[in-house]
C-alpha cells in the first residue's frame, strides 16, 4: 500500500512506500522538504488516521550558510553611508573648483587650465563612491 503526499510549495503529488512513513522526502521539482505522515493510528491520531505533526513546515535554513553577524552588518551599513556621504562631498568640491576655474578664465588667467584635470579626478572619485 502506498502513501500519497503532495508538496506544499509546488503541489506535485507523490506516492511513497509504507516503509517511508514518518520520514521526510525531497520534492524533485522545487527541492522542498515533504514530511511523509506516519501510519500510527493511536489515541492521538487525527480524523484522517495519522499524526498531525507532519503538516507543520520545518523552519528554512540554507545549508552551509550562517546567519549574518549583526556587528558586521552594522559596520557594512556605516561604510556604505560614509562612502555615499564622501561621494556627495567630493562632487560638491569638484563643482566649486570648476566654478573657480571658470571665474579665473573669465578674468583672463589662462594659467589655471590644468586645474580642470584635478576637477575631473575629484569628480571621478566622487562618482565612484556614489556608485559603490
C-alpha positions in Angstrom: 0.0 0.0 0.0 1.4 3.5 -0.9 1.0 6.7 0.9 0.0 9.7 -1.1 1.6 13.1 -0.3 1.9 16.4 -2.1 4.4 19.2 -2.0 3.1 22.2 -0.1 5.3 24.5 -2.2 4.6 23.5 -5.8 1.7 21.0 -5.4 3.4 18.0 -7.1 1.8 14.7 -5.9 3.9 11.7 -4.9 3.1 8.0 -4.0 5.5 6.8 -1.3 6.1 3.3 0.0 4.9 2.5 3.6 8.4 2.0 4.7 9.0 5.8 4.3 6.1 6.6 6.7 7.2 9.1 9.4 10.2 10.3 7.3 10.9 13.2 5.0 11.4 13.3 1.3 12.6 16.0 -1.1 10.4 17.3 -3.9 12.0 16.6 -7.3 10.7 19.8 -8.8 11.3 22.5 -6.2 13.6 20.7 -3.7 11.2 21.5 -0.8 11.1 19.1 2.1 7.9 16.9 2.3 7.0 15.1 5.5 5.5 11.7 5.0 2.8 11.1 7.6 3.2 8.1 9.9 0.7 5.3 9.9 0.3 5.4 13.7 -3.5 5.1 14.4 -3.1 5.6 18.1 -5.2 7.6 20.5 -3.8 11.0 19.3 -4.5 10.3 15.7 -6.5 12.9 13.8 -9.6 12.3 11.7 -7.6 11.3 8.7 -5.8 8.5 10.6 -2.4 9.9 11.0 -0.1 12.1 13.0 -1.0 15.8 12.5 2.6 17.0 13.3 3.7 16.2 9.7 1.6 19.1 8.4 3.8 21.7 10.1 6.5 23.2 7.9 10.0 23.0 9.2 12.0 26.2 9.5 14.0 27.1 6.5 17.8 27.2 6.7 20.3 27.2 3.9 23.0 24.6 4.3 26.5 25.9 4.6 25.4 29.4 5.4 25.3 31.0 8.8 23.2 33.9 9.8 24.7 37.4 9.3 26.7 38.8 12.2 24.9 41.9 13.4 28.2 43.7 14.1 29.4 43.1 10.5 26.0 44.2 9.1 26.2 47.5 11.1 29.8 48.1 10.0 28.9 47.5 6.4 25.9 49.8 6.7 28.1 52.5 8.2 30.7 52.1 5.5 28.0 52.3 2.9 26.7 55.6 4.4 30.2 57.0 4.7 31.0 56.3 1.0 27.8 57.9 -0.1 28.4 61.0 2.1 32.0 61.4 0.9 30.9 60.9 -2.7 28.5 63.8 -2.3 31.2 66.0 -0.7 33.7 65.1 -3.5 31.2 66.1 -6.2 30.4 69.4 -4.4 34.1 70.1 -4.1 34.6 69.4 -7.8 31.7 71.7 -8.6 33.2 74.5 -6.5 36.6 74.0 -8.1 35.1 74.1 -11.6 33.3 77.3 -10.8 36.5 78.9 -9.5 38.4 77.8 -12.7 35.7 79.3 -14.9 35.8 82.6 -13.0 39.6 82.7 -13.4 39.3 82.0 -17.2 36.7 84.8 -17.4 39.3 87.2 -15.8 41.9 86.3 -18.4 44.0 84.0 -16.3 44.7 81.1 -18.7 47.4 79.5 -16.5 44.8 77.7 -14.5 43.6 75.4 -17.3 45.5 72.4 -15.7 43.1 72.7 -12.8 40.4 71.0 -14.9 42.4 67.7 -14.6 42.1 67.9 -10.8 38.4 68.7 -11.1 37.9 65.6 -13.3 39.8 63.4 -10.8 37.9 64.7 -7.8 34.6 64.3 -9.6 35.5 60.8 -10.8 36.3 59.7 -7.2 33.0 61.2 -6.0 31.0 59.4 -8.7 32.9 56.1 -7.9 32.0 56.5 -4.2 28.3 57.2 -5.0 28.0 54.2 -7.3 29.6 51.7 -4.8 
